[in-house]
Amino acid sequence: PPAPAKPSANDFASAAKPFLAKHCLGCHGGEKPKGGVALDKLDGNLGDKANRERWLAALEQVKSGAMPPEGKPRPDAKDAAALADWVNARLEAAELERRAKQGRATA
């Protein structure tokens, strides 16, 4: 089967950044982000471990319905699924890059 298309750097600007701006950065951006969770520092590099862990934690909050909190506009299912698809595609691309650079572990 053909290799999956590698997400481009522009994918962050078109897929993830608008979601963050609409649903997250009002509380989790700026100088004093709520809960100490600064999502305005996220970028599309899921090869970076700290960045990857923040994305996975944010996605879990969206999937579980914990964020955005009650009383704030909720993302529709299509937008939440698009964010999950973007994160999963970036995770896969980051893993493929890691394998290409480091190779597979052998016994």
C-alpha positions in Angstrom: 0.0 0.0 0.0 1.2 3.5 -0.6 2.7 5.5 2.3 0.3 7.9 4.0 0.7 11.5 2.9 2.9 13.4 5.2 1.0 16.3 6.8 2.5 19.6 5.8 3.5 22.5 8.0 0.5 24.4 6.6 -1.8 21.8 8.1 -1.3 23.3 11.5 -2.4 26.7 10.3 -5.5 25.3 8.5 -6.5 22.5 10.8 -5.4 22.9 14.3 -4.8 26.6 14.9 -8.3 27.7 14.1 -9.7 25.1 16.5 -7.4 26.3 19.3 -8.3 30.0 18.6 -12.0 29.3 18.6 -12.3 26.9 21.5 -9.2 27.1 23.7 -7.0 30.2 23.6 -9.6 32.5 25.3 -8.7 30.7 28.6 -5.5 28.9 27.8 -3.4 31.6 26.2 -1.7 34.8 27.1 0.3 35.6 30.2 -1.9 33.9 32.8 -3.5 30.8 31.2 -6.1 29.0 33.3 -4.8 26.0 35.1 -1.3 26.8 34.0 -2.1 25.2 30.6 -0.7 27.4 27.8 -2.0 26.1 24.5 -0.8 29.2 22.6 2.7 27.7 22.7 1.6 24.6 20.8 2.9 24.0 17.3 2.6 21.3 14.7 5.8 19.4 15.7 4.6 16.2 17.3 8.1 14.8 17.1 8.9 17.0 20.1 8.0 14.9 23.2 6.7 17.8 25.4 4.7 19.2 22.5 3.2 15.8 21.7 2.2 15.2 25.3 0.5 18.6 25.5 -1.4 17.8 22.2 -2.5 14.4 23.5 -3.7 15.9 26.8 -5.6 18.7 25.0 -7.2 16.2 22.6 -8.2 13.9 25.5 -9.9 16.9 27.2 -11.9 17.7 24.1 -12.8 14.0 23.4 -14.0 13.5 27.0 -16.1 16.7 26.9 -14.2 18.2 29.9 -13.1 21.1 27.7 -14.3 23.5 26.7 -16.1 23.8 30.1 -19.8 24.0 30.6 -21.1 27.4 29.6 -18.5 27.9 26.8 -19.3 27.1 23.1 -18.7 23.5 22.4 -17.0 22.3 19.2 -19.3 20.4 16.9 -18.5 16.7 16.3 -17.1 17.4 12.9 -14.6 20.0 14.2 -13.5 17.7 17.1 -13.1 14.8 14.7 -11.0 16.9 12.3 -8.8 17.9 15.2 -8.4 14.2 16.3 -7.6 13.3 12.7 -5.0 16.0 12.4 -3.3 15.0 15.7 -3.3 11.3 14.7 -1.9 12.1 11.3 0.9 14.2 12.9 1.6 11.4 15.4 2.0 8.9 12.6 4.2 11.2 10.5 6.4 11.9 13.6 6.8 8.2 14.2 7.7 7.5 10.6 10.3 10.3 10.8 11.7 8.9 14.0 12.0 5.5 12.5 13.7 6.8 9.4 16.3 8.7 11.4 16.9 6.1 14.1 16.0 2.8 12.5 14.2 0.0 14.2 15.4 -1.6 17.4 16.7 -5.1 16.9 17.3 -7.8 19.5 
